[in-house]
Amino acid sequence: MSADHAGPAAGPAATVRRLEALLEQRGLIDAEQLDRALGTFLARASPANGARLAARAWVDEGFRQRLLADANAALPELGLSMGGGLQEQRLKVVQNTADSHNVIVCTLCSCYPLALLGPSPTWYKSEAYRSRVVRDPRTVLREFGFELEPRVAISVWDSSAEARYMVLPRRPGGTEDLGEPELAALVTRNGLIGVAPL
Amino acid sequence: MADLFRIGDRVRASRVDPPHHTRLPRYARGAAGTVTDLLGRYPLPDRSARRLAAEPEPVYAVAFAARELFGEGDHTVTIDLWESYLQPAEAAEPRGTDTAAATSLPARLRRDAPRGRP
């Protein structure tokens, strides 16, 4: 791929480090406190959370319906929430079916449900992904090794405002005997973004 | 203030290319779509990013056909848009027509504020 896939520039990271150093220097923040707060949040932020949601939705029809209707209200059933930031963010879960597929992007930056998917992959923030997936999602999915049948309709969700999105993948065939933890283990971060089947 | 739009309404995104921060993606400007969801009320970032007073206003999920956005493609793109970015589709000029679009824009989007900060 082109250099566009190189990911975000190092500039912002350097700016943040400098800002943090200044805030510490002037006694406005306590470095240890900051590390602790970040550590606590990141320890909980993992794609395992999104995978648990998907597995529960596959085995519990009532939960699936509640998750699709009002994800924020359904999350606490698994001890999860979209809090952790400055305010609770609205979550919308979009469901893949035999005829329709969903894929998530933030064309303006890299908005993403961090608490459920963990830190976002570098490619998610790349200009190439952000600009191309809205325009030609089928080709972008193919580049991820994911060939969708032509009859499957694609919905792209540009989460460039305040809501966050997560894809509920389709339950694979032949998994009737698996329990919830085994099902959750099948689900990947890319599947929850919509660039992989699972 | 009541929401201007309801689910199912046809809307058109503003054509303005503002000189300041905005969260109306460029590729949606002037395009017509359908409101599919109401996402709550939030301050308009075009104003809050400039530290201007910004009352919370409705944010809508608006579904656009790829053909409307890019002239080709069979998928849909749903974009979350603040009310200030939208007009009723029948009232707004279609995309690509050469009109003084800026005159029909909501006051909140006009260049009415100090540009840049010292």
Contacts between the chains, C-beta under 8 A, distances in Angstrom:
chain1	res1	chain2	res2	distance
A	90	B	39	6.1
A	90	B	40	5.9
A	92	B	37	7.3
A	92	B	61	7.8
A	107	B	25	5.0
A	107	B	27	7.2
A	108	B	23	6.0
A	108	B	25	6.0
A	134	B	27	6.6
A	134	B	69	7.5
A	134	B	77	5.2
A	135	B	27	7.7
A	135	B	66	7.5
A	135	B	69	7.9
A	135	B	70	5.4
A	135	B	73	6.9
A	136	B	73	6.8
A	137	B	75	5.6
A	138	B	75	7.5
A	153	B	74	7.4
A	153	B	75	6.9
A	153	B	76	7.7
A	154	B	74	7.9
A	154	B	75	3.9
A	154	B	76	7.6
A	155	B	63	7.8
A	155	B	75	6.7
A	155	B	76	5.2
A	155	B	77	7.8
A	155	B	78	6.4
A	156	B	75	6.1
A	156	B	76	7.1
A	156	B	77	4.5
A	156	B	78	7.1
A	157	B	77	7.9
A	157	B	78	5.2
A	158	B	25	6.5
A	158	B	77	6.0
A	158	B	78	6.8
A	158	B	79	4.5
A	158	B	80	7.2
A	159	B	80	6.3
A	160	B	23	5.4
A	160	B	25	5.9
A	160	B	79	6.4
A	160	B	80	6.2
A	161	B	23	5.9
A	161	B	39	6.9
A	161	B	42	7.2
A	161	B	59	5.2
A	161	B	80	3.5
A	161	B	81	6.8
A	161	B	82	6.9
A	162	B	39	6.6
A	162	B	40	6.8
A	162	B	42	4.9
A	162	B	59	6.0
A	162	B	80	7.0
A	163	B	39	4.9
A	163	B	40	7.8
A	163	B	59	7.5
A	163	B	61	7.4
A	163	B	80	5.5
